[in-house]
């Protein structure tokens, strides 16, 4: 079974990678981009019976730094 976890920086946390991408897009002539937030997608291949609570625990313990990142789970 595939599980997808999307991790993003929380609102208000500086995103230097996103800002670098925004700057590069402007340099390439894409002036309509006002902001970029960069995150990560983690795809897990888990056994049948793995619960959302277990995936949440994985996120809380390893996959996301919950001080500065939020996450969403798609099962």
VOPAGU-2260 file (C-alpha; in pm, 1 decimal, decimal comma):
REM VOPAGU-2260
SITE   aa  ch    i         X         Y         Z
SITE  UNK   A    0       0,0       0,0       0,0
SITE  UNK   A    1     132,6     344,4     -91,3
SITE  UNK   A    2     116,3     633,1     153,5
SITE  UNK   A    3     214,2     985,9      56,0
SITE  UNK   A    4     330,2    1238,4     315,3
SITE  UNK   A    5     363,4    1603,7     214,7
SITE  UNK   A    6     585,0    1814,8     440,5
SITE  UNK   A    7     590,4    2195,9     419,0
SITE  UNK   A    8     741,0    2470,7     628,1
SITE  UNK   A    9     486,0    2636,3     854,2
SITE  UNK   A   10     359,1    2982,9     765,1
SITE  UNK   A   11     595,5    3248,1     895,8
SITE  UNK   A   12     905,4    3027,0     877,1
SITE  UNK   A   13    1163,2    3165,2     635,6
SITE  UNK   A   14    1209,6    2950,6     324,3
SITE  UNK   A   15    1548,9    3032,3     169,3
SITE  UNK   A   16    1515,4    2757,1     -93,5
SITE  UNK   A   17    1176,5    2887,6    -198,9
SITE  UNK   A   18    1313,9    3240,1    -216,9
SITE  UNK   A   19    1606,1    3121,9    -431,4
SITE  UNK   A   20    1361,9    2952,5    -670,5
SITE  UNK   A   21    1147,9    3267,8    -686,4
SITE  UNK   A   22    1454,5    3478,0    -761,9
SITE  UNK   A   23    1569,5    3235,0   -1033,5
SITE  UNK   A   24    1224,7    3236,5   -1193,9
SITE  UNK   A   25    1231,0    3616,5   -1204,7
SITE  UNK   A   26    1578,6    3604,0   -1361,8
SITE  UNK   A   27    1434,0    3375,8   -1631,8
SITE  UNK   A   28    1160,5    3627,6   -1705,2
SITE  UNK   A   29     874,5    3475,4   -1505,6
SITE  UNK   A   30     776,2    3798,7   -1332,6
SITE  UNK   A   31     429,1    3680,7   -1230,0
SITE  UNK   A   32     560,8    3460,1    -948,3
SITE  UNK   A   33     512,7    3644,7    -620,8
SITE  UNK   A   34     615,3    3370,1    -380,0
SITE  UNK   A   35     747,4    3015,8    -365,0
SITE  UNK   A   36     732,2    2770,1     -76,2
SITE  UNK   A   37     933,5    2453,5    -121,9
SITE  UNK   A   38     851,3    2128,9      54,2
SITE  UNK   A   39     902,2    1759,5      18,0
SITE  UNK   A   40     691,4    1456,7     -66,6
SITE  UNK   A   41     773,4    1124,7      96,7
SITE  UNK   A   42     619,1     813,2     -53,1
SITE  UNK   A   43     603,9     512,4     176,2
SITE  UNK   A   44     535,0     157,7      63,3
SITE  UNK   A   45     376,3       2,3     373,8
SITE  UNK   A   46     210,6    -328,1     450,5
SITE  UNK   A   47    -166,1    -365,0     445,2
SITE  UNK   A   48    -304,2    -286,6     786,3
SITE  UNK   A   49     -71,7       6,2     851,5
SITE  UNK   A   50    -290,0     269,5    1014,5
SITE  UNK   A   51    -297,3     644,6     974,4
SITE  UNK   A   52    -206,0     667,0    1342,3
SITE  UNK   A   53     113,6     472,7    1271,0
SITE  UNK   A   54     201,5     701,5     979,7
SITE  UNK   A   55     130,3    1002,7    1200,2
SITE  UNK   A   56     373,6     863,3    1456,7
SITE  UNK   A   57     635,3     822,5    1179,6
SITE  UNK   A   58     585,9    1187,8    1086,6
SITE  UNK   A   59     605,5    1308,0    1444,8
SITE  UNK   A   60     919,1    1106,5    1523,4
SITE  UNK   A   61    1118,7    1130,4    1199,3
SITE  UNK   A   62     965,8    1256,3     875,6
SITE  UNK   A   63     878,0    1611,9     981,5
SITE  UNK   A   64    1033,2    1862,1    1217,6
SITE  UNK   A   65     704,6    1962,1    1377,2
SITE  UNK   A   66     854,9    2274,9    1532,1
SITE  UNK   A   67     887,6    2438,0    1189,2
SITE  UNK   A   68     706,2    2200,0     950,4
SITE  UNK   A   69     352,4    2079,1     900,7
SITE  UNK   A   70     254,5    1762,9     718,1
SITE  UNK   A   71     -41,3    1596,7     552,6
SITE  UNK   A   72     -98,7    1228,1     492,9
SITE  UNK   A   73    -267,9    1066,1     192,6
SITE  UNK   A   74    -345,6     699,3     240,6
